[in-house]
Amino acid sequence: MSSGRTIVVGITGGIAAYKAVNVVRAFVLRGDSVHVVATPAALRFVGKPTLEAISRNPVHTDLYEGVAEVRHVAIGQSADLIVVAPATANSIAKLAAGLADDLLGNTILASTAPLVIAPAMHTEMWNNAATVANVATLRSRGIVVVGPGVGQLTGSDTGAGRMEEPDTIVAAALAALTAADGVAAHGTVESTADLVGKHIVITAGGTREPLDPVRFLGNRSSGKQGVALAEAALARGASVTLIAANLEVAAPASVELRLVGTALELEAAVTEAAAGADAVIMAAAVADYRPLLVQDDKIKKDDTGDTLLLELTRNPDILAGLAQAHRPGQVLIGFAAETETDPVRLVALGRAKMARKGCDFLVVNRVGWAEGFASDRNAITVLDHAGDIVCEASGTKLSVAGRILDLII
């Protein structure tokens, strides 16, 4: 069934231009009206007849064609969505500077439609300080940047800079279009689609260590912050594995849900899930100790007298273990819940914990009788691997979740 949408697909001059054919095709098969605006350099990589046959519309490339109909602005004005794939380092620089020396630049500047770009370039170009700054500028303007991925590049090169696959780009574009239509996903979280194609593992809740069949050692974590992280990640297009320990709130329906009870069960589940994840967020409150012996029958007070001595053994440090095993490119975010009320000493505790854990980021939050656990609000300070403060946020746990997910981007 036709969506009635007008989609502009911009193609710039990179070898990944051949993949843009399948981006165009995917929109056409949805029933969209697709108009390709290709730069002259793009047509050196993929032919105009191919693009016209797939899009079922003429391909536009010359700034000075269709002057009578003011084509250099008319295409952008009529667009419901603009997707640039591939977006080369040069085209990204021009977008960031607002240049319009070709038809594609004019089309973008003349449009108020959502803009989605899929970068494609060699790793050195992607990591260049100029490109990093340009991409940050575009993101600050609300432009959705999809990828790039990591993999085989032109020739024998391998690394970051590979254009994302067409289905990932199209999914991000459709999410951006949904957000522009004012449709919110998962409550008040807007779908910005910047995590499309990412697999995020999130732990939530609090572990419980059994004493006997009816009693356990536990904590007051409800799992609200971990669930908020899952909701926010889903809304931004990620696939989410939620490892849940004794949640007191409902998990989002779209996650891959794995239920655990104890610290050892959580360790096994997150270690397995983390192997294929782009990011791991350890939001669960994990017991530091567990009973050395678990009684098979209920402990009777008549058998123990007025005092009961428990011998505890330390649980493994799951976050530190993940830090030792995590691969390059994977983002590992830990949590540190502390009761310290002095902000300076709170950060000092976080830095000491970061030195022991070795994760990429550590989210430090204060907990107490009436804050942190089971609350709908949170206040966090985020430290990077060097112990520097990179983020401070407070508000609902859903809004705080969004700031934490920004670290992955």
NUDRENRO-473988 format. One record per residue (C-alpha): residue number from 0; residue in three letters; x, y, z. Coordinates in steps of 0.001 Angstrom, whole numbers, always signed. Layout:
N
TORSE n res x y z
TORSE NUM Ala X Y Z
...
//
This chain:
409
TORSE n res x y z
TORSE 0 Met +0 +0 +0
TORSE 1 Ser +1379 +3426 -910
TORSE 2 Ser +2603 +5562 +1958
TORSE 3 Gly +2137 +8748 -70
TORSE 4 Arg +5589 +9960 +985
TORSE 5 Thr +8100 +11806 -1149
TORSE 6 Ile +11586 +10572 -386
TORSE 7 Val +14739 +12205 -1722
TORSE 8 Val +17799 +9955 -1812
TORSE 9 Gly +21022 +11903 -2194
TORSE 10 Ile +24025 +9979 -3477
TORSE 11 Thr +27566 +11333 -3249
TORSE 12 Gly +30799 +10163 -4818
TORSE 13 Gly +32048 +7125 -2963
TORSE 14 Ile +32439 +3467 -3833
TORSE 15 Ala +29530 +2655 -1491
TORSE 16 Ala +27230 +4428 -3981
TORSE 17 Tyr +26340 +1027 -5419
TORSE 18 Lys +24592 +183 -2136
TORSE 19 Ala +22352 +3230 -2555
TORSE 20 Val +20504 +1354 -5297
TORSE 21 Asn +19035 -952 -2650
TORSE 22 Val +18151 +2007 -427
TORSE 23 Val +16165 +3479 -3314
TORSE 24 Arg +14589 +104 -4070
TORSE 25 Ala +13459 -403 -461
TORSE 26 Phe +11558 +2897 -440
TORSE 27 Val +10017 +2202 -3850
TORSE 28 Leu +8778 -1207 -2691
TORSE 29 Arg +7104 +531 +257
TORSE 30 Gly +5129 +2618 -2208
TORSE 31 Asp +7074 +5842 -1668
TORSE 32 Ser +7737 +8328 -4441
TORSE 33 Val +11535 +8337 -4645
TORSE 34 His +13605 +11047 -6295
TORSE 35 Val +17356 +10580 -6605
TORSE 36 Val +19645 +13609 -6454
TORSE 37 Ala +23132 +12438 -7358
TORSE 38 Thr +26317 +14452 -7432
TORSE 39 Pro +28368 +14284 -10639
TORSE 40 Ala +30973 +12277 -8718
TORSE 41 Ala +28323 +9751 -7642
TORSE 42 Leu +27474 +8999 -11265
TORSE 43 Arg +31060 +7892 -11799
TORSE 44 Phe +30330 +4985 -9417
TORSE 45 Val +26749 +4082 -10338
TORSE 46 Gly +24937 +4794 -13610
TORSE 47 Lys +22003 +7118 -14084
TORSE 48 Pro +19987 +4522 -16083
TORSE 49 Thr +20177 +2099 -13131
TORSE 50 Leu +18980 +4708 -10669
TORSE 51 Glu +16175 +5858 -12955
TORSE 52 Ala +15016 +2291 -13557
TORSE 53 Ile +14946 +1509 -9824
TORSE 54 Ser +13466 +4828 -8658
TORSE 55 Arg +10999 +5067 -11562
TORSE 56 Asn +11752 +8780 -11753
TORSE 57 Pro +14312 +10924 -13602
TORSE 58 Val +17621 +11355 -11759
TORSE 59 His +18572 +14968 -11074
TORSE 60 Thr +22190 +16059 -10837
TORSE 61 Asp +22687 +19451 -12552
TORSE 62 Leu +22120 +22600 -10509
TORSE 63 Tyr +21201 +24527 -13653
TORSE 64 Glu +18589 +22129 -15031
TORSE 65 Gly +14912 +22968 -14595
TORSE 66 Val +15595 +26613 -13809
TORSE 67 Ala +12118 +27632 -14962
TORSE 68 Glu +10545 +25402 -12326
TORSE 69 Val +13093 +26473 -9693
TORSE 70 Arg +14148 +22838 -9321
TORSE 71 His +17100 +23643 -7060
TORSE 72 Val +14661 +24433 -4238
TORSE 73 Ala +11486 +22671 -5408
TORSE 74 Ile +12852 +19174 -4788
TORSE 75 Gly +13733 +19960 -1188
TORSE 76 Gln +10491 +21791 -553
TORSE 77 Ser +8449 +18770 -1635
TORSE 78 Ala +10435 +16189 +338
TORSE 79 Asp +9016 +14426 +3377
TORSE 80 Leu +12411 +12860 +4072
TORSE 81 Ile +15956 +13211 +2724
TORSE 82 Val +18478 +10382 +2965
TORSE 83 Val +22103 +10825 +1889
TORSE 84 Ala +23814 +7495 +1292
TORSE 85 Pro +26706 +7358 +1031
TORSE 86 Ala +27743 +10603 +2709
TORSE 87 Thr +31432 +11145 +2004
TORSE 88 Ala +33789 +13144 +4209
TORSE 89 Asn +33600 +15963 +1675
TORSE 90 Ser +29797 +16009 +1583
TORSE 91 Ile +29628 +15945 +5399
TORSE 92 Ala +31989 +18915 +5561
TORSE 93 Lys +29828 +20825 +3071
TORSE 94 Leu +26668 +20013 +5025
TORSE 95 Ala +28231 +21200 +8277
TORSE 96 Ala +29290 +24463 +6626
TORSE 97 Gly +25918 +24953 +4911
TORSE 98 Leu +27439 +25038 +1428
TORSE 99 Ala +25193 +24736 -1611
TORSE 100 Asp +27433 +24552 -4657
TORSE 101 Asp +25547 +21632 -6200
TORSE 102 Leu +21959 +20451 -6540
TORSE 103 Leu +22102 +18194 -3484
TORSE 104 Gly +23334 +20995 -1234
TORSE 105 Asn +20578 +23301 -2463
TORSE 106 Thr +17978 +20573 -2009
TORSE 107 Ile +18986 +20011 +1615
TORSE 108 Leu +19137 +23708 +2508
TORSE 109 Ala +15725 +24301 +929
TORSE 110 Ser +14073 +21508 +2903
TORSE 111 Thr +12573 +21292 +6373
TORSE 112 Ala +12253 +17501 +6139
TORSE 113 Pro +14153 +15118 +8423
TORSE 114 Leu +17679 +14470 +7165
TORSE 115 Val +19414 +11113 +7585
TORSE 116 Ile +22987 +10547 +6461
TORSE 117 Ala +25004 +7330 +6182
TORSE 118 Pro +28733 +8132 +6288
TORSE 119 Ala +31173 +6094 +4208
TORSE 120 Met +34915 +6722 +4053
TORSE 121 His +38269 +5295 +5081
TORSE 122 Thr +38992 +4954 +8796
TORSE 123 Glu +41586 +7715 +8852
TORSE 124 Met +39120 +10125 +7285
TORSE 125 Trp +36358 +9145 +9725
TORSE 126 Asn +38704 +9652 +12690
TORSE 127 Asn +40107 +12935 +11395
TORSE 128 Ala +39431 +15798 +13787
TORSE 129 Ala +37672 +17786 +11069
TORSE 130 Thr +35238 +14964 +10320
TORSE 131 Val +34640 +14340 +14030
TORSE 132 Ala +33771 +18013 +14521
TORSE 133 Asn +31581 +18123 +11422
TORSE 134 Val +29597 +15058 +12471
TORSE 135 Ala +29135 +16511 +15963
TORSE 136 Thr +27826 +19714 +14372
TORSE 137 Leu +25312 +17816 +12265
TORSE 138 Arg +24102 +15771 +15225
TORSE 139 Ser +23666 +18955 +17263
TORSE 140 Arg +21276 +20161 +14548
TORSE 141 Gly +19150 +17043 +14839
TORSE 142 Ile +20499 +15281 +11761
TORSE 143 Val +20422 +11498 +12154
TORSE 144 Val +23795 +9872 +11496
TORSE 145 Val +23571 +6148 +10765
TORSE 146 Gly +26844 +4307 +11241
TORSE 147 Pro +29371 +3932 +9885
TORSE 148 Gly +29997 +271 +10517
TORSE 149 Val +33280 -1549 +10998
TORSE 150 Gly +34442 -3943 +8310
TORSE 151 Gln +36073 -4361 +4930
TORSE 152 Leu +36714 -1087 +3126
TORSE 153 Thr +38075 -389 -353
TORSE 154 Gly +41110 -2513 -1174
TORSE 155 Ser +42671 -4378 +1727
TORSE 156 Asp +41718 -1819 +4397
TORSE 157 Thr +39506 -2834 +7305
TORSE 158 Gly +38099 -607 +10028
TORSE 159 Ala +35468 +1975 +10885
TORSE 160 Gly +33988 +3783 +7898
TORSE 161 Arg +32022 +1106 +6091
TORSE 162 Met +28573 +2347 +5077
TORSE 163 Glu +25771 +657 +6994
TORSE 164 Glu +23677 -1860 +5098
TORSE 165 Pro +20639 -528 +3201
TORSE 166 Asp +18052 -2120 +5493
TORSE 167 Thr +19660 -459 +8521
TORSE 168 Ile +19689 +2915 +6779
TORSE 169 Val +16062 +2584 +5713
TORSE 170 Ala +15000 +1570 +9243
TORSE 171 Ala +16728 +4635 +10692
TORSE 172 Ala +15136 +6856 +8068
TORSE 173 Leu +11652 +5538 +8772
TORSE 174 Ala +12187 +6036 +12509
TORSE 175 Ala +13239 +9626 +11859
TORSE 176 Leu +10141 +10124 +9741
TORSE 177 Thr +7965 +8735 +12534
TORSE 178 Ala +9574 +11102 +15028
TORSE 179 Ala +8974 +14029 +12689
TORSE 180 Asp +5320 +13104 +12487
TORSE 181 Gly +5165 +13676 +16220
TORSE 182 Val +4724 +10030 +17156
TORSE 183 Ala +6529 +9269 +20396
TORSE 184 Ala +7795 +5796 +21221
TORSE 185 His +7691 +4331 +24744
TORSE 186 Gly +6079 +7199 +26608
TORSE 187 Thr +7958 +10477 +26303
TORSE 188 Val +11058 +9180 +24537
TORSE 189 Glu +11361 +10442 +20962
TORSE 190 Ser +12721 +8039 +18357
TORSE 191 Thr +15952 +9673 +17170
TORSE 192 Ala +17096 +6447 +15455
TORSE 193 Asp +20794 +6985 +16227
TORSE 194 Leu +21147 +3486 +17702
TORSE 195 Val +19685 +1578 +14754
TORSE 196 Gly +21796 -1491 +14078
TORSE 197 Lys +23298 -1521 +17581
TORSE 198 His +22845 -4407 +20030
TORSE 199 Ile +22837 -3221 +23631
TORSE 200 Val +22901 -5485 +26683
TORSE 201 Ile +21406 -3932 +29828
TORSE 202 Thr +21222 -5419 +33308
TORSE 203 Ala +18483 -4263 +35662
TORSE 204 Gly +17076 -4955 +39099
TORSE 205 Gly +18730 -6397 +42174
TORSE 206 Thr +20205 -9831 +42728
TORSE 207 Arg +19009 -12002 +45595
TORSE 208 Glu +21256 -14534 +47344
TORSE 209 Pro +19288 -17359 +48993
TORSE 210 Leu +19810 -18323 +52624
TORSE 211 Asp +17272 -21106 +52483
TORSE 212 Pro +14177 -21889 +50361
TORSE 213 Val +12261 -18881 +51743
TORSE 214 Arg +14818 -16196 +52620
TORSE 215 Phe +17465 -14234 +50761
TORSE 216 Leu +19963 -11408 +51057
TORSE 217 Gly +18990 -8652 +48643
TORSE 218 Asn +18824 -4930 +48024
TORSE 219 Arg +16151 -2317 +47360
TORSE 220 Ser +16730 -1902 +43621
TORSE 221 Ser +13442 -1957 +41687
TORSE 222 Gly +14996 -2099 +38219
TORSE 223 Lys +13397 +1202 +37153
TORSE 224 Gln +16618 +2743 +35836
TORSE 225 Gly +17573 -355 +33862
TORSE 226 Val +14097 -617 +32356
TORSE 227 Ala +14190 +3092 +31462
TORSE 228 Leu +17496 +2481 +29691
TORSE 229 Ala +15925 -385 +27743
TORSE 230 Glu +12918 +1739 +26748
TORSE 231 Ala +15118 +4627 +25634
TORSE 232 Ala +17432 +2333 +23653
TORSE 233 Leu +14494 +692 +21883
TORSE 234 Ala +13074 +4092 +20993
TORSE 235 Arg +16395 +5059 +19422
TORSE 236 Gly +16394 +1961 +17239
TORSE 237 Ala +18655 -448 +19141
TORSE 238 Ser +18020 -4111 +19673
TORSE 239 Val +18105 -4743 +23415
TORSE 240 Thr +18871 -7744 +25573
TORSE 241 Leu +17589 -7040 +29087
TORSE 242 Ile +19021 -9250 +31817
TORSE 243 Ala +16570 -8777 +34635
TORSE 244 Ala +17120 -9661 +38274
TORSE 245 Asn +13897 -9590 +40274
TORSE 246 Leu +12277 -6591 +38592
TORSE 247 Glu +9513 -4706 +40343
TORSE 248 Val +8412 -2998 +37119
TORSE 249 Ala +7371 -4426 +33759
TORSE 250 Ala +10018 -4973 +31117
TORSE 251 Pro +9419 -3483 +27639
TORSE 252 Ala +7732 -5936 +25306
TORSE 253 Ser +10304 -5622 +22503
TORSE 254 Val +13411 -6622 +24441
TORSE 255 Glu +15030 -10027 +24513
TORSE 256 Leu +14364 -10753 +28180
TORSE 257 Arg +16565 -13038 +30268
TORSE 258 Leu +15528 -13592 +33872
TORSE 259 Val +18125 -14219 +36561
TORSE 260 Gly +18070 -14347 +40325
TORSE 261 Thr +21555 -14410 +41815
TORSE 262 Ala +24853 -12701 +41076
TORSE 263 Leu +26314 -15894 +39642
TORSE 264 Glu +23322 -16296 +37328
TORSE 265 Leu +23644 -12693 +36221
TORSE 266 Glu +27364 -13134 +35580
TORSE 267 Ala +26757 -16134 +33340
TORSE 268 Ala +23969 -14420 +31401
TORSE 269 Val +25723 -11096 +30830
TORSE 270 Thr +29042 -12713 +29921
TORSE 271 Glu +27316 -14740 +27215
TORSE 272 Ala +25231 -11826 +25919
TORSE 273 Ala +28128 -9355 +25956
TORSE 274 Ala +30154 -11390 +23469
TORSE 275 Gly +28135 -10054 +20521
TORSE 276 Ala +27035 -6678 +21908
TORSE 277 Asp +28000 -3186 +20788
TORSE 278 Ala +27479 -1879 +24313
TORSE 279 Val +26890 -3282 +27796
TORSE 280 Ile +25266 -1218 +30555
TORSE 281 Met +25511 -2731 +34025
TORSE 282 Ala +22635 -969 +35786
TORSE 283 Ala +21702 -3897 +38068
TORSE 284 Ala +22527 -3766 +41771
TORSE 285 Val +24651 -6862 +42296
TORSE 286 Ala +25251 -8417 +45717
TORSE 287 Asp +28879 -8260 +46784
TORSE 288 Tyr +28514 -11374 +48946
TORSE 289 Arg +26469 -14577 +49063
TORSE 290 Pro +26018 -17169 +51832
TORSE 291 Leu +28788 -19731 +51843
TORSE 292 Leu +26211 -22443 +52521
TORSE 293 Val +22555 -22415 +51437
TORSE 294 Gln +20306 -24450 +53719
TORSE 295 Asp +18057 -27012 +52041
TORSE 296 Asp +15315 -26462 +54629
TORSE 297 Lys +13927 -23348 +56250
TORSE 298 Ile +16129 -22057 +59048
TORSE 299 Lys +14137 -22342 +62294
TORSE 300 Lys +14552 -19712 +64963
TORSE 301 Asp +13964 -22380 +67589
TORSE 302 Asp +17087 -24139 +66291
TORSE 303 Thr +19325 -21062 +66220
TORSE 304 Gly +18514 -19238 +69447
TORSE 305 Asp +18632 -15458 +69813
TORSE 306 Thr +21498 -14951 +67345
TORSE 307 Leu +22190 -16291 +63874
TORSE 308 Leu +25678 -16151 +62397
TORSE 309 Leu +25970 -16185 +58604
TORSE 310 Glu +29219 -16933 +56810
TORSE 311 Leu +29429 -15065 +53525
TORSE 312 Thr +31744 -15379 +50543
TORSE 313 Arg +32498 -12704 +47994
TORSE 314 Asn +30752 -12776 +44621
TORSE 315 Pro +32828 -12303 +41468
TORSE 316 Asp +33347 -8728 +40233
TORSE 317 Ile +31206 -8939 +37100
TORSE 318 Leu +31982 -5450 +35796
TORSE 319 Ala +35740 -5909 +36150
TORSE 320 Gly +35485 -9259 +34397
TORSE 321 Leu +33598 -7710 +31498
TORSE 322 Ala +36196 -4936 +31282
TORSE 323 Gln +38998 -7461 +30945
TORSE 324 Ala +37177 -9334 +28181
TORSE 325 His +35508 -6554 +26194
TORSE 326 Arg +36689 -6063 +22644
TORSE 327 Pro +37789 -2852 +20916
TORSE 328 Gly +34816 -755 +19868
TORSE 329 Gln +32484 -2179 +22499
TORSE 330 Val +31287 +378 +25059
TORSE 331 Leu +31104 -793 +28684
TORSE 332 Ile +29193 +1343 +31175
TORSE 333 Gly +29111 +540 +34882
TORSE 334 Phe +27102 +1921 +37794
TORSE 335 Ala +28268 +2888 +41274
TORSE 336 Ala +25547 +3443 +43871
TORSE 337 Glu +26916 +5246 +46949
TORSE 338 Thr +25392 +6713 +50098
TORSE 339 Glu +28014 +9495 +50384
TORSE 340 Thr +26283 +12889 +50634
TORSE 341 Asp +29289 +15122 +49948
TORSE 342 Pro +29593 +15666 +46158
TORSE 343 Val +33397 +15862 +46208
TORSE 344 Arg +33797 +12677 +48192
TORSE 345 Leu +31133 +10997 +46039
TORSE 346 Val +33172 +11668 +42903
TORSE 347 Ala +36330 +10491 +44688
TORSE 348 Leu +34629 +7183 +45473
TORSE 349 Gly +33635 +6917 +41834
TORSE 350 Arg +37199 +7521 +40658
TORSE 351 Ala +38515 +4873 +43004
TORSE 352 Lys +35927 +2423 +41736
TORSE 353 Met +36731 +3279 +38122
TORSE 354 Ala +40382 +2462 +38797
TORSE 355 Arg +39345 -971 +40073
TORSE 356 Lys +36731 -1734 +37439
TORSE 357 Gly +38362 -524 +34223
TORSE 358 Cys +35141 +147 +32280
TORSE 359 Asp +34731 +2910 +29688
TORSE 360 Phe +32276 +4987 +31723
TORSE 361 Leu +31062 +4832 +35315
TORSE 362 Val +27676 +6267 +36299
TORSE 363 Val +27872 +7426 +39924
TORSE 364 Asn +24601 +8019 +41730
TORSE 365 Arg +23712 +8658 +45333
TORSE 366 Val +21274 +6281 +47006
TORSE 367 Gly +19678 +6342 +50425
TORSE 368 Trp +16507 +5744 +52338
TORSE 369 Ala +14485 +8034 +50079
TORSE 370 Glu +16556 +8490 +46912
TORSE 371 Gly +17959 +6381 +44114
TORSE 372 Phe +16415 +2969 +44644
TORSE 373 Ala +12714 +2547 +43775
TORSE 374 Ser +12408 +6251 +42922
TORSE 375 Asp +11172 +7625 +39592
TORSE 376 Arg +14005 +10172 +39537
TORSE 377 Asn +17765 +9973 +39567
TORSE 378 Ala +20814 +12239 +39681
TORSE 379 Ile +24046 +11022 +38110
TORSE 380 Thr +27645 +11993 +37536
TORSE 381 Val +29435 +10100 +34775
TORSE 382 Leu +33183 +9525 +34784
TORSE 383 Asp +35232 +8384 +31827
TORSE 384 His +38081 +5856 +31935
TORSE 385 Ala +40523 +8562 +33072
TORSE 386 Gly +38244 +9604 +35938
TORSE 387 Asp +37155 +12883 +34347
TORSE 388 Ile +33549 +14052 +34665
TORSE 389 Val +31949 +13843 +31209
TORSE 390 Cys +28282 +14187 +32080
TORSE 391 Glu +26014 +15294 +34919
TORSE 392 Ala +22264 +14852 +34730
TORSE 393 Ser +19212 +14774 +36949
TORSE 394 Gly +15526 +14247 +36338
TORSE 395 Thr +13268 +11335 +35562
TORSE 396 Lys +14996 +8016 +35091
TORSE 397 Leu +13821 +8068 +31480
TORSE 398 Ser +15511 +11415 +30810
TORSE 399 Val +18656 +10293 +32633
TORSE 400 Ala +18650 +7133 +30500
TORSE 401 Gly +18824 +9283 +27386
TORSE 402 Arg +21940 +11062 +28627
TORSE 403 Ile +23603 +7743 +29437
TORSE 404 Leu +22832 +6375 +25966
TORSE 405 Asp +24440 +9471 +24436
TORSE 406 Leu +27741 +8071 +25712
TORSE 407 Ile +27425 +5180 +23265
TORSE 408 Ile +27071 +7593 +20338
//
